[in-house]
Amino acid sequence: MLIRIEATDLPGRDCPAGGDFPGRTDVHVAVQRRGRPAELFGLRPGDAASAVWELDCSATRTPSGGPDLRGPYLQGGPGARFVYLPWGSVDAAGGFAMFRRAKLMLDAVDPAVLEAAERSGLLIARLGLTDAKGHPLCAAVRPPLVAWSAGPAGSPSDAAAPGA
């Protein structure tokens, strides 16, 4: 099964200070690997028109029979899984200094959507990555900030995939 994250409305490569946000330059976003915070997948600049990531996962069942998704980029335990989208500044040497991250909460996926995604092999998350203040989106992300849907198997994508 795949989880495809389709992001739009990125905040820009340079984000000015405002409120509790100190401002950052050369802003990028990626997906963080479970248990390896420094291992980032699909690093994208904050001024990209969009960002798409495809994450391999498997659908299993918890002991109580509920759905559980597992994969190298899924964080948390059964019933509380999520995907980290870390924001950071990239320096001249290519180093990534994280300053915040969004938590794309999988427990917020409607059970009927998750069941349809298990059948089709594709779960899609669509979201904007700029918060109401114009800064990089952070904290727990649930509907209505993200729209979850099941996609048809084999849907075309120009997404980055691990190992690609």
Phi and psi in radians as a Rosetta constraint file:
Dihedral C 1 N 2 CA 2 C 2 CIRCULARHARMONIC -2.052 0.35
Dihedral N 2 CA 2 C 2 N 3 CIRCULARHARMONIC 2.551 0.35
Dihedral C 2 N 3 CA 3 C 3 CIRCULARHARMONIC -1.923 0.35
Dihedral N 3 CA 3 C 3 N 4 CIRCULARHARMONIC 2.102 0.35
Dihedral C 3 N 4 CA 4 C 4 CIRCULARHARMONIC -1.851 0.35
Dihedral N 4 CA 4 C 4 N 5 CIRCULARHARMONIC 2.154 0.35
Dihedral C 4 N 5 CA 5 C 5 CIRCULARHARMONIC -1.812 0.35
Dihedral N 5 CA 5 C 5 N 6 CIRCULARHARMONIC 2.062 0.35
Dihedral C 5 N 6 CA 6 C 6 CIRCULARHARMONIC -1.962 0.35
Dihedral N 6 CA 6 C 6 N 7 CIRCULARHARMONIC 1.872 0.35
Dihedral C 6 N 7 CA 7 C 7 CIRCULARHARMONIC -1.938 0.35
Dihedral N 7 CA 7 C 7 N 8 CIRCULARHARMONIC 2.448 0.35
Dihedral C 7 N 8 CA 8 C 8 CIRCULARHARMONIC -2.297 0.35
Dihedral N 8 CA 8 C 8 N 9 CIRCULARHARMONIC -3.119 0.35
Dihedral C 8 N 9 CA 9 C 9 CIRCULARHARMONIC 0.930 0.35
Dihedral N 9 CA 9 C 9 N 10 CIRCULARHARMONIC 0.889 0.35
Dihedral C 9 N 10 CA 10 C 10 CIRCULARHARMONIC -1.232 0.35
Dihedral N 10 CA 10 C 10 N 11 CIRCULARHARMONIC 2.647 0.35
Dihedral C 10 N 11 CA 11 C 11 CIRCULARHARMONIC -1.378 0.35
Dihedral N 11 CA 11 C 11 N 12 CIRCULARHARMONIC -0.193 0.35
Dihedral C 11 N 12 CA 12 C 12 CIRCULARHARMONIC 1.974 0.35
Dihedral N 12 CA 12 C 12 N 13 CIRCULARHARMONIC 2.811 0.35
Dihedral C 12 N 13 CA 13 C 13 CIRCULARHARMONIC -1.356 0.35
Dihedral N 13 CA 13 C 13 N 14 CIRCULARHARMONIC -0.500 0.35
Dihedral C 13 N 14 CA 14 C 14 CIRCULARHARMONIC -2.070 0.35
Dihedral N 14 CA 14 C 14 N 15 CIRCULARHARMONIC 2.086 0.35
Dihedral C 14 N 15 CA 15 C 15 CIRCULARHARMONIC -2.000 0.35
Dihedral N 15 CA 15 C 15 N 16 CIRCULARHARMONIC 1.994 0.35
Dihedral C 15 N 16 CA 16 C 16 CIRCULARHARMONIC -1.216 0.35
Dihedral N 16 CA 16 C 16 N 17 CIRCULARHARMONIC 2.767 0.35
Dihedral C 16 N 17 CA 17 C 17 CIRCULARHARMONIC -1.150 0.35
Dihedral N 17 CA 17 C 17 N 18 CIRCULARHARMONIC 2.674 0.35
Dihedral C 17 N 18 CA 18 C 18 CIRCULARHARMONIC 3.121 0.35
Dihedral N 18 CA 18 C 18 N 19 CIRCULARHARMONIC 2.343 0.35
Dihedral C 18 N 19 CA 19 C 19 CIRCULARHARMONIC 1.040 0.35
Dihedral N 19 CA 19 C 19 N 20 CIRCULARHARMONIC -2.194 0.35
Dihedral C 19 N 20 CA 20 C 20 CIRCULARHARMONIC -1.590 0.35
Dihedral N 20 CA 20 C 20 N 21 CIRCULARHARMONIC 0.121 0.35
Dihedral C 20 N 21 CA 21 C 21 CIRCULARHARMONIC -1.725 0.35
Dihedral N 21 CA 21 C 21 N 22 CIRCULARHARMONIC 2.119 0.35
Dihedral C 21 N 22 CA 22 C 22 CIRCULARHARMONIC -1.345 0.35
Dihedral N 22 CA 22 C 22 N 23 CIRCULARHARMONIC -0.101 0.35
Dihedral C 22 N 23 CA 23 C 23 CIRCULARHARMONIC 1.529 0.35
Dihedral N 23 CA 23 C 23 N 24 CIRCULARHARMONIC 2.541 0.35
Dihedral C 23 N 24 CA 24 C 24 CIRCULARHARMONIC -2.588 0.35
Dihedral N 24 CA 24 C 24 N 25 CIRCULARHARMONIC 2.713 0.35
Dihedral C 24 N 25 CA 25 C 25 CIRCULARHARMONIC -2.105 0.35
Dihedral N 25 CA 25 C 25 N 26 CIRCULARHARMONIC 2.809 0.35
Dihedral C 25 N 26 CA 26 C 26 CIRCULARHARMONIC 0.851 0.35
Dihedral N 26 CA 26 C 26 N 27 CIRCULARHARMONIC 0.890 0.35
Dihedral C 26 N 27 CA 27 C 27 CIRCULARHARMONIC -1.299 0.35
Dihedral N 27 CA 27 C 27 N 28 CIRCULARHARMONIC 2.365 0.35
Dihedral C 27 N 28 CA 28 C 28 CIRCULARHARMONIC -2.383 0.35
Dihedral N 28 CA 28 C 28 N 29 CIRCULARHARMONIC 2.811 0.35
Dihedral C 28 N 29 CA 29 C 29 CIRCULARHARMONIC -2.373 0.35
Dihedral N 29 CA 29 C 29 N 30 CIRCULARHARMONIC 2.637 0.35
Dihedral C 29 N 30 CA 30 C 30 CIRCULARHARMONIC -2.675 0.35
Dihedral N 30 CA 30 C 30 N 31 CIRCULARHARMONIC -2.995 0.35
Dihedral C 30 N 31 CA 31 C 31 CIRCULARHARMONIC -1.972 0.35
Dihedral N 31 CA 31 C 31 N 32 CIRCULARHARMONIC 2.376 0.35
Dihedral C 31 N 32 CA 32 C 32 CIRCULARHARMONIC -1.690 0.35
Dihedral N 32 CA 32 C 32 N 33 CIRCULARHARMONIC 2.331 0.35
Dihedral C 32 N 33 CA 33 C 33 CIRCULARHARMONIC -1.307 0.35
Dihedral N 33 CA 33 C 33 N 34 CIRCULARHARMONIC 2.477 0.35
Dihedral C 33 N 34 CA 34 C 34 CIRCULARHARMONIC -1.069 0.35
Dihedral N 34 CA 34 C 34 N 35 CIRCULARHARMONIC 2.282 0.35
Dihedral C 34 N 35 CA 35 C 35 CIRCULARHARMONIC 1.317 0.35
Dihedral N 35 CA 35 C 35 N 36 CIRCULARHARMONIC -0.019 0.35
Dihedral C 35 N 36 CA 36 C 36 CIRCULARHARMONIC -2.398 0.35
Dihedral N 36 CA 36 C 36 N 37 CIRCULARHARMONIC 1.325 0.35
Dihedral C 36 N 37 CA 37 C 37 CIRCULARHARMONIC -0.994 0.35
Dihedral N 37 CA 37 C 37 N 38 CIRCULARHARMONIC -0.457 0.35
Dihedral C 37 N 38 CA 38 C 38 CIRCULARHARMONIC -1.469 0.35
Dihedral N 38 CA 38 C 38 N 39 CIRCULARHARMONIC -0.170 0.35
Dihedral C 38 N 39 CA 39 C 39 CIRCULARHARMONIC -1.621 0.35
Dihedral N 39 CA 39 C 39 N 40 CIRCULARHARMONIC 1.899 0.35
Dihedral C 39 N 40 CA 40 C 40 CIRCULARHARMONIC -1.894 0.35
Dihedral N 40 CA 40 C 40 N 41 CIRCULARHARMONIC 2.521 0.35
Dihedral C 40 N 41 CA 41 C 41 CIRCULARHARMONIC -2.045 0.35
Dihedral N 41 CA 41 C 41 N 42 CIRCULARHARMONIC 2.300 0.35
Dihedral C 41 N 42 CA 42 C 42 CIRCULARHARMONIC 1.179 0.35
Dihedral N 42 CA 42 C 42 N 43 CIRCULARHARMONIC 0.817 0.35
Dihedral C 42 N 43 CA 43 C 43 CIRCULARHARMONIC -1.025 0.35
Dihedral N 43 CA 43 C 43 N 44 CIRCULARHARMONIC 2.232 0.35
Dihedral C 43 N 44 CA 44 C 44 CIRCULARHARMONIC -2.230 0.35
Dihedral N 44 CA 44 C 44 N 45 CIRCULARHARMONIC 2.455 0.35
Dihedral C 44 N 45 CA 45 C 45 CIRCULARHARMONIC -1.224 0.35
Dihedral N 45 CA 45 C 45 N 46 CIRCULARHARMONIC 2.583 0.35
Dihedral C 45 N 46 CA 46 C 46 CIRCULARHARMONIC -1.170 0.35
Dihedral N 46 CA 46 C 46 N 47 CIRCULARHARMONIC -0.195 0.35
Dihedral C 46 N 47 CA 47 C 47 CIRCULARHARMONIC -1.804 0.35
Dihedral N 47 CA 47 C 47 N 48 CIRCULARHARMONIC 0.202 0.35
Dihedral C 47 N 48 CA 48 C 48 CIRCULARHARMONIC -1.142 0.35
Dihedral N 48 CA 48 C 48 N 49 CIRCULARHARMONIC 2.621 0.35
Dihedral C 48 N 49 CA 49 C 49 CIRCULARHARMONIC -1.147 0.35
Dihedral N 49 CA 49 C 49 N 50 CIRCULARHARMONIC -0.557 0.35
Dihedral C 49 N 50 CA 50 C 50 CIRCULARHARMONIC -2.820 0.35
Dihedral N 50 CA 50 C 50 N 51 CIRCULARHARMONIC 2.953 0.35
Dihedral C 50 N 51 CA 51 C 51 CIRCULARHARMONIC -2.481 0.35
Dihedral N 51 CA 51 C 51 N 52 CIRCULARHARMONIC 2.352 0.35
Dihedral C 51 N 52 CA 52 C 52 CIRCULARHARMONIC -2.297 0.35
Dihedral N 52 CA 52 C 52 N 53 CIRCULARHARMONIC 2.294 0.35
Dihedral C 52 N 53 CA 53 C 53 CIRCULARHARMONIC -2.214 0.35
Dihedral N 53 CA 53 C 53 N 54 CIRCULARHARMONIC 2.478 0.35
Dihedral C 53 N 54 CA 54 C 54 CIRCULARHARMONIC -2.091 0.35
Dihedral N 54 CA 54 C 54 N 55 CIRCULARHARMONIC 2.179 0.35
Dihedral C 54 N 55 CA 55 C 55 CIRCULARHARMONIC -2.041 0.35
Dihedral N 55 CA 55 C 55 N 56 CIRCULARHARMONIC 2.192 0.35
Dihedral C 55 N 56 CA 56 C 56 CIRCULARHARMONIC -1.251 0.35
Dihedral N 56 CA 56 C 56 N 57 CIRCULARHARMONIC 2.434 0.35
Dihedral C 56 N 57 CA 57 C 57 CIRCULARHARMONIC -2.668 0.35
Dihedral N 57 CA 57 C 57 N 58 CIRCULARHARMONIC 2.976 0.35
Dihedral C 57 N 58 CA 58 C 58 CIRCULARHARMONIC -2.201 0.35
Dihedral N 58 CA 58 C 58 N 59 CIRCULARHARMONIC 2.527 0.35
Dihedral C 58 N 59 CA 59 C 59 CIRCULARHARMONIC -1.731 0.35
Dihedral N 59 CA 59 C 59 N 60 CIRCULARHARMONIC 2.167 0.35
Dihedral C 59 N 60 CA 60 C 60 CIRCULARHARMONIC -2.228 0.35
Dihedral N 60 CA 60 C 60 N 61 CIRCULARHARMONIC -3.040 0.35
Dihedral C 60 N 61 CA 61 C 61 CIRCULARHARMONIC -2.106 0.35
Dihedral N 61 CA 61 C 61 N 62 CIRCULARHARMONIC 2.491 0.35
Dihedral C 61 N 62 CA 62 C 62 CIRCULARHARMONIC -1.345 0.35
Dihedral N 62 CA 62 C 62 N 63 CIRCULARHARMONIC 2.924 0.35
Dihedral C 62 N 63 CA 63 C 63 CIRCULARHARMONIC -0.985 0.35
Dihedral N 63 CA 63 C 63 N 64 CIRCULARHARMONIC -0.480 0.35
Dihedral C 63 N 64 CA 64 C 64 CIRCULARHARMONIC -1.497 0.35
Dihedral N 64 CA 64 C 64 N 65 CIRCULARHARMONIC -0.022 0.35
Dihedral C 64 N 65 CA 65 C 65 CIRCULARHARMONIC 1.695 0.35
Dihedral N 65 CA 65 C 65 N 66 CIRCULARHARMONIC -0.084 0.35
Dihedral C 65 N 66 CA 66 C 66 CIRCULARHARMONIC -1.316 0.35
Dihedral N 66 CA 66 C 66 N 67 CIRCULARHARMONIC 2.796 0.35
Dihedral C 66 N 67 CA 67 C 67 CIRCULARHARMONIC -1.259 0.35
Dihedral N 67 CA 67 C 67 N 68 CIRCULARHARMONIC 2.584 0.35
Dihedral C 67 N 68 CA 68 C 68 CIRCULARHARMONIC -2.537 0.35
Dihedral N 68 CA 68 C 68 N 69 CIRCULARHARMONIC 2.205 0.35
Dihedral C 68 N 69 CA 69 C 69 CIRCULARHARMONIC -1.769 0.35
Dihedral N 69 CA 69 C 69 N 70 CIRCULARHARMONIC 2.427 0.35
Dihedral C 69 N 70 CA 70 C 70 CIRCULARHARMONIC -2.335 0.35
Dihedral N 70 CA 70 C 70 N 71 CIRCULARHARMONIC 2.573 0.35
Dihedral C 70 N 71 CA 71 C 71 CIRCULARHARMONIC 3.087 0.35
Dihedral N 71 CA 71 C 71 N 72 CIRCULARHARMONIC 2.915 0.35
Dihedral C 71 N 72 CA 72 C 72 CIRCULARHARMONIC -1.140 0.35
Dihedral N 72 CA 72 C 72 N 73 CIRCULARHARMONIC -0.307 0.35
Dihedral C 72 N 73 CA 73 C 73 CIRCULARHARMONIC -1.941 0.35
Dihedral N 73 CA 73 C 73 N 74 CIRCULARHARMONIC 0.179 0.35
Dihedral C 73 N 74 CA 74 C 74 CIRCULARHARMONIC -1.774 0.35
Dihedral N 74 CA 74 C 74 N 75 CIRCULARHARMONIC 2.194 0.35
Dihedral C 74 N 75 CA 75 C 75 CIRCULARHARMONIC -1.697 0.35
Dihedral N 75 CA 75 C 75 N 76 CIRCULARHARMONIC 2.926 0.35
Dihedral C 75 N 76 CA 76 C 76 CIRCULARHARMONIC 1.428 0.35
Dihedral N 76 CA 76 C 76 N 77 CIRCULARHARMONIC 3.079 0.35
Dihedral C 76 N 77 CA 77 C 77 CIRCULARHARMONIC -1.741 0.35
Dihedral N 77 CA 77 C 77 N 78 CIRCULARHARMONIC 3.099 0.35
Dihedral C 77 N 78 CA 78 C 78 CIRCULARHARMONIC -0.925 0.35
Dihedral N 78 CA 78 C 78 N 79 CIRCULARHARMONIC 2.335 0.35
Dihedral C 78 N 79 CA 79 C 79 CIRCULARHARMONIC 1.404 0.35
Dihedral N 79 CA 79 C 79 N 80 CIRCULARHARMONIC -0.086 0.35
Dihedral C 79 N 80 CA 80 C 80 CIRCULARHARMONIC -2.443 0.35
Dihedral N 80 CA 80 C 80 N 81 CIRCULARHARMONIC 0.606 0.35
Dihedral C 80 N 81 CA 81 C 81 CIRCULARHARMONIC -1.337 0.35
Dihedral N 81 CA 81 C 81 N 82 CIRCULARHARMONIC 2.685 0.35
Dihedral C 81 N 82 CA 82 C 82 CIRCULARHARMONIC -2.796 0.35
Dihedral N 82 CA 82 C 82 N 83 CIRCULARHARMONIC 2.927 0.35
Dihedral C 82 N 83 CA 83 C 83 CIRCULARHARMONIC -2.052 0.35
Dihedral N 83 CA 83 C 83 N 84 CIRCULARHARMONIC 2.262 0.35
Dihedral C 83 N 84 CA 84 C 84 CIRCULARHARMONIC -1.518 0.35
Dihedral N 84 CA 84 C 84 N 85 CIRCULARHARMONIC 2.276 0.35
Dihedral C 84 N 85 CA 85 C 85 CIRCULARHARMONIC -1.995 0.35
Dihedral N 85 CA 85 C 85 N 86 CIRCULARHARMONIC 1.627 0.35
Dihedral C 85 N 86 CA 86 C 86 CIRCULARHARMONIC -1.399 0.35
Dihedral N 86 CA 86 C 86 N 87 CIRCULARHARMONIC 2.490 0.35
Dihedral C 86 N 87 CA 87 C 87 CIRCULARHARMONIC -1.848 0.35
Dihedral N 87 CA 87 C 87 N 88 CIRCULARHARMONIC 2.406 0.35
Dihedral C 87 N 88 CA 88 C 88 CIRCULARHARMONIC -2.717 0.35
Dihedral N 88 CA 88 C 88 N 89 CIRCULARHARMONIC 2.908 0.35
Dihedral C 88 N 89 CA 89 C 89 CIRCULARHARMONIC -1.701 0.35
Dihedral N 89 CA 89 C 89 N 90 CIRCULARHARMONIC 2.415 0.35
Dihedral C 89 N 90 CA 90 C 90 CIRCULARHARMONIC -1.819 0.35
Dihedral N 90 CA 90 C 90 N 91 CIRCULARHARMONIC 2.221 0.35
Dihedral C 90 N 91 CA 91 C 91 CIRCULARHARMONIC -1.549 0.35
Dihedral N 91 CA 91 C 91 N 92 CIRCULARHARMONIC 3.088 0.35
Dihedral C 91 N 92 CA 92 C 92 CIRCULARHARMONIC -1.024 0.35
Dihedral N 92 CA 92 C 92 N 93 CIRCULARHARMONIC -0.517 0.35
Dihedral C 92 N 93 CA 93 C 93 CIRCULARHARMONIC -1.496 0.35
Dihedral N 93 CA 93 C 93 N 94 CIRCULARHARMONIC 0.001 0.35
Dihedral C 93 N 94 CA 94 C 94 CIRCULARHARMONIC 1.568 0.35
Dihedral N 94 CA 94 C 94 N 95 CIRCULARHARMONIC 0.092 0.35
Dihedral C 94 N 95 CA 95 C 95 CIRCULARHARMONIC -1.251 0.35
Dihedral N 95 CA 95 C 95 N 96 CIRCULARHARMONIC 2.522 0.35
Dihedral C 95 N 96 CA 96 C 96 CIRCULARHARMONIC -1.914 0.35
Dihedral N 96 CA 96 C 96 N 97 CIRCULARHARMONIC 2.085 0.35
Dihedral C 96 N 97 CA 97 C 97 CIRCULARHARMONIC -1.936 0.35
Dihedral N 97 CA 97 C 97 N 98 CIRCULARHARMONIC 1.750 0.35
Dihedral C 97 N 98 CA 98 C 98 CIRCULARHARMONIC -1.142 0.35
Dihedral N 98 CA 98 C 98 N 99 CIRCULARHARMONIC 2.406 0.35
Dihedral C 98 N 99 CA 99 C 99 CIRCULARHARMONIC -2.157 0.35
Dihedral N 99 CA 99 C 99 N 100 CIRCULARHARMONIC -0.274 0.35
Dihedral C 99 N 100 CA 100 C 100 CIRCULARHARMONIC -2.928 0.35
Dihedral N 100 CA 100 C 100 N 101 CIRCULARHARMONIC 2.937 0.35
Dihedral C 100 N 101 CA 101 C 101 CIRCULARHARMONIC -2.659 0.35
Dihedral N 101 CA 101 C 101 N 102 CIRCULARHARMONIC 2.662 0.35
Dihedral C 101 N 102 CA 102 C 102 CIRCULARHARMONIC -1.727 0.35
Dihedral N 102 CA 102 C 102 N 103 CIRCULARHARMONIC 2.573 0.35
Dihedral C 102 N 103 CA 103 C 103 CIRCULARHARMONIC -2.014 0.35
Dihedral N 103 CA 103 C 103 N 104 CIRCULARHARMONIC 1.802 0.35
Dihedral C 103 N 104 CA 104 C 104 CIRCULARHARMONIC -1.419 0.35
Dihedral N 104 CA 104 C 104 N 105 CIRCULARHARMONIC 1.803 0.35
Dihedral C 104 N 105 CA 105 C 105 CIRCULARHARMONIC -1.422 0.35
Dihedral N 105 CA 105 C 105 N 106 CIRCULARHARMONIC 2.009 0.35
Dihedral C 105 N 106 CA 106 C 106 CIRCULARHARMONIC -1.346 0.35
Dihedral N 106 CA 106 C 106 N 107 CIRCULARHARMONIC -0.344 0.35
Dihedral C 106 N 107 CA 107 C 107 CIRCULARHARMONIC -1.222 0.35
Dihedral N 107 CA 107 C 107 N 108 CIRCULARHARMONIC -0.159 0.35
Dihedral C 107 N 108 CA 108 C 108 CIRCULARHARMONIC -1.593 0.35
Dihedral N 108 CA 108 C 108 N 109 CIRCULARHARMONIC -0.023 0.35
Dihedral C 108 N 109 CA 109 C 109 CIRCULARHARMONIC -1.294 0.35
Dihedral N 109 CA 109 C 109 N 110 CIRCULARHARMONIC 2.236 0.35
Dihedral C 109 N 110 CA 110 C 110 CIRCULARHARMONIC -1.006 0.35
Dihedral N 110 CA 110 C 110 N 111 CIRCULARHARMONIC 2.324 0.35
Dihedral C 110 N 111 CA 111 C 111 CIRCULARHARMONIC -0.957 0.35
Dihedral N 111 CA 111 C 111 N 112 CIRCULARHARMONIC -0.629 0.35
Dihedral C 111 N 112 CA 112 C 112 CIRCULARHARMONIC -1.171 0.35
Dihedral N 112 CA 112 C 112 N 113 CIRCULARHARMONIC -0.642 0.35
Dihedral C 112 N 113 CA 113 C 113 CIRCULARHARMONIC -1.170 0.35
Dihedral N 113 CA 113 C 113 N 114 CIRCULARHARMONIC -0.759 0.35
Dihedral C 113 N 114 CA 114 C 114 CIRCULARHARMONIC -1.098 0.35
Dihedral N 114 CA 114 C 114 N 115 CIRCULARHARMONIC -0.730 0.35
Dihedral C 114 N 115 CA 115 C 115 CIRCULARHARMONIC -1.088 0.35
Dihedral N 115 CA 115 C 115 N 116 CIRCULARHARMONIC -0.736 0.35
Dihedral C 115 N 116 CA 116 C 116 CIRCULARHARMONIC -1.139 0.35
Dihedral N 116 CA 116 C 116 N 117 CIRCULARHARMONIC -0.654 0.35
Dihedral C 116 N 117 CA 117 C 117 CIRCULARHARMONIC -1.172 0.35
Dihedral N 117 CA 117 C 117 N 118 CIRCULARHARMONIC -0.664 0.35
Dihedral C 117 N 118 CA 118 C 118 CIRCULARHARMONIC -1.053 0.35
Dihedral N 118 CA 118 C 118 N 119 CIRCULARHARMONIC -0.718 0.35
Dihedral C 118 N 119 CA 119 C 119 CIRCULARHARMONIC -1.210 0.35
Dihedral N 119 CA 119 C 119 N 120 CIRCULARHARMONIC -0.725 0.35
Dihedral C 119 N 120 CA 120 C 120 CIRCULARHARMONIC -1.464 0.35
Dihedral N 120 CA 120 C 120 N 121 CIRCULARHARMONIC -0.420 0.35
Dihedral C 120 N 121 CA 121 C 121 CIRCULARHARMONIC 1.560 0.35
Dihedral N 121 CA 121 C 121 N 122 CIRCULARHARMONIC 0.135 0.35
Dihedral C 121 N 122 CA 122 C 122 CIRCULARHARMONIC -2.511 0.35
Dihedral N 122 CA 122 C 122 N 123 CIRCULARHARMONIC 2.152 0.35
Dihedral C 122 N 123 CA 123 C 123 CIRCULARHARMONIC -1.962 0.35
Dihedral N 123 CA 123 C 123 N 124 CIRCULARHARMONIC 2.213 0.35
Dihedral C 123 N 124 CA 124 C 124 CIRCULARHARMONIC -1.994 0.35
Dihedral N 124 CA 124 C 124 N 125 CIRCULARHARMONIC 2.313 0.35
Dihedral C 124 N 125 CA 125 C 125 CIRCULARHARMONIC -1.986 0.35
Dihedral N 125 CA 125 C 125 N 126 CIRCULARHARMONIC 2.210 0.35
Dihedral C 125 N 126 CA 126 C 126 CIRCULARHARMONIC -2.073 0.35
Dihedral N 126 CA 126 C 126 N 127 CIRCULARHARMONIC 2.214 0.35
Dihedral C 126 N 127 CA 127 C 127 CIRCULARHARMONIC -2.725 0.35
Dihedral N 127 CA 127 C 127 N 128 CIRCULARHARMONIC 2.732 0.35
Dihedral C 127 N 128 CA 128 C 128 CIRCULARHARMONIC -1.588 0.35
Dihedral N 128 CA 128 C 128 N 129 CIRCULARHARMONIC 2.561 0.35
Dihedral C 128 N 129 CA 129 C 129 CIRCULARHARMONIC -1.876 0.35
Dihedral N 129 CA 129 C 129 N 130 CIRCULARHARMONIC 0.270 0.35
Dihedral C 129 N 130 CA 130 C 130 CIRCULARHARMONIC -1.986 0.35
Dihedral N 130 CA 130 C 130 N 131 CIRCULARHARMONIC 2.276 0.35
Dihedral C 130 N 131 CA 131 C 131 CIRCULARHARMONIC -1.398 0.35
Dihedral N 131 CA 131 C 131 N 132 CIRCULARHARMONIC 3.128 0.35
Dihedral C 131 N 132 CA 132 C 132 CIRCULARHARMONIC -1.094 0.35
Dihedral N 132 CA 132 C 132 N 133 CIRCULARHARMONIC -0.349 0.35
Dihedral C 132 N 133 CA 133 C 133 CIRCULARHARMONIC -1.644 0.35
Dihedral N 133 CA 133 C 133 N 134 CIRCULARHARMONIC -0.004 0.35
Dihedral C 133 N 134 CA 134 C 134 CIRCULARHARMONIC 1.530 0.35
Dihedral N 134 CA 134 C 134 N 135 CIRCULARHARMONIC 0.206 0.35
Dihedral C 134 N 135 CA 135 C 135 CIRCULARHARMONIC -1.803 0.35
Dihedral N 135 CA 135 C 135 N 136 CIRCULARHARMONIC 2.932 0.35
Dihedral C 135 N 136 CA 136 C 136 CIRCULARHARMONIC -1.019 0.35
Dihedral N 136 CA 136 C 136 N 137 CIRCULARHARMONIC 2.287 0.35
Dihedral C 136 N 137 CA 137 C 137 CIRCULARHARMONIC -1.038 0.35
Dihedral N 137 CA 137 C 137 N 138 CIRCULARHARMONIC 2.371 0.35
Dihedral C 137 N 138 CA 138 C 138 CIRCULARHARMONIC -2.518 0.35
Dihedral N 138 CA 138 C 138 N 139 CIRCULARHARMONIC 3.076 0.35
Dihedral C 138 N 139 CA 139 C 139 CIRCULARHARMONIC 1.309 0.35
Dihedral N 139 CA 139 C 139 N 140 CIRCULARHARMONIC -2.970 0.35
Dihedral C 139 N 140 CA 140 C 140 CIRCULARHARMONIC -1.192 0.35
Dihedral N 140 CA 140 C 140 N 141 CIRCULARHARMONIC 2.290 0.35
Dihedral C 140 N 141 CA 141 C 141 CIRCULARHARMONIC -2.007 0.35
Dihedral N 141 CA 141 C 141 N 142 CIRCULARHARMONIC 2.033 0.35
Dihedral C 141 N 142 CA 142 C 142 CIRCULARHARMONIC -2.333 0.35
Dihedral N 142 CA 142 C 142 N 143 CIRCULARHARMONIC 2.907 0.35
Dihedral C 142 N 143 CA 143 C 143 CIRCULARHARMONIC -0.957 0.35
Dihedral N 143 CA 143 C 143 N 144 CIRCULARHARMONIC 2.473 0.35
Dihedral C 143 N 144 CA 144 C 144 CIRCULARHARMONIC -1.582 0.35
Dihedral N 144 CA 144 C 144 N 145 CIRCULARHARMONIC 0.078 0.35
Dihedral C 144 N 145 CA 145 C 145 CIRCULARHARMONIC -1.258 0.35
Dihedral N 145 CA 145 C 145 N 146 CIRCULARHARMONIC -0.368 0.35
Dihedral C 145 N 146 CA 146 C 146 CIRCULARHARMONIC -2.294 0.35
Dihedral N 146 CA 146 C 146 N 147 CIRCULARHARMONIC 2.424 0.35
Dihedral C 146 N 147 CA 147 C 147 CIRCULARHARMONIC -1.902 0.35
Dihedral N 147 CA 147 C 147 N 148 CIRCULARHARMONIC 2.140 0.35
Dihedral C 147 N 148 CA 148 C 148 CIRCULARHARMONIC -1.763 0.35
Dihedral N 148 CA 148 C 148 N 149 CIRCULARHARMONIC 2.439 0.35
Dihedral C 148 N 149 CA 149 C 149 CIRCULARHARMONIC -2.630 0.35
Dihedral N 149 CA 149 C 149 N 150 CIRCULARHARMONIC 2.844 0.35
Dihedral C 149 N 150 CA 150 C 150 CIRCULARHARMONIC -1.713 0.35
Dihedral N 150 CA 150 C 150 N 151 CIRCULARHARMONIC 2.437 0.35
Dihedral C 150 N 151 CA 151 C 151 CIRCULARHARMONIC -1.977 0.35
Dihedral N 151 CA 151 C 151 N 152 CIRCULARHARMONIC 2.813 0.35
Dihedral C 151 N 152 CA 152 C 152 CIRCULARHARMONIC -1.204 0.35
Dihedral N 152 CA 152 C 152 N 153 CIRCULARHARMONIC 2.492 0.35
Dihedral C 152 N 153 CA 153 C 153 CIRCULARHARMONIC -1.024 0.35
Dihedral N 153 CA 153 C 153 N 154 CIRCULARHARMONIC 2.472 0.35
Dihedral C 153 N 154 CA 154 C 154 CIRCULARHARMONIC 1.325 0.35
Dihedral N 154 CA 154 C 154 N 155 CIRCULARHARMONIC 0.301 0.35
Dihedral C 154 N 155 CA 155 C 155 CIRCULARHARMONIC -1.047 0.35
Dihedral N 155 CA 155 C 155 N 156 CIRCULARHARMONIC 2.380 0.35
Dihedral C 155 N 156 CA 156 C 156 CIRCULARHARMONIC -1.160 0.35
Dihedral N 156 CA 156 C 156 N 157 CIRCULARHARMONIC 2.584 0.35
Dihedral C 156 N 157 CA 157 C 157 CIRCULARHARMONIC -2.697 0.35
Dihedral N 157 CA 157 C 157 N 158 CIRCULARHARMONIC 2.578 0.35
Dihedral C 157 N 158 CA 158 C 158 CIRCULARHARMONIC -1.881 0.35
Dihedral N 158 CA 158 C 158 N 159 CIRCULARHARMONIC 0.428 0.35
Dihedral C 158 N 159 CA 159 C 159 CIRCULARHARMONIC -1.273 0.35
Dihedral N 159 CA 159 C 159 N 160 CIRCULARHARMONIC 2.701 0.35
Dihedral C 159 N 160 CA 160 C 160 CIRCULARHARMONIC -1.338 0.35
Dihedral N 160 CA 160 C 160 N 161 CIRCULARHARMONIC 2.507 0.35
Dihedral C 160 N 161 CA 161 C 161 CIRCULARHARMONIC -2.259 0.35
Dihedral N 161 CA 161 C 161 N 162 CIRCULARHARMONIC 2.535 0.35
Dihedral C 161 N 162 CA 162 C 162 CIRCULARHARMONIC -0.925 0.35
Dihedral N 162 CA 162 C 162 N 163 CIRCULARHARMONIC 2.324 0.35
Dihedral C 162 N 163 CA 163 C 163 CIRCULARHARMONIC 1.536 0.35
Dihedral N 163 CA 163 C 163 N 164 CIRCULARHARMONIC -0.105 0.35
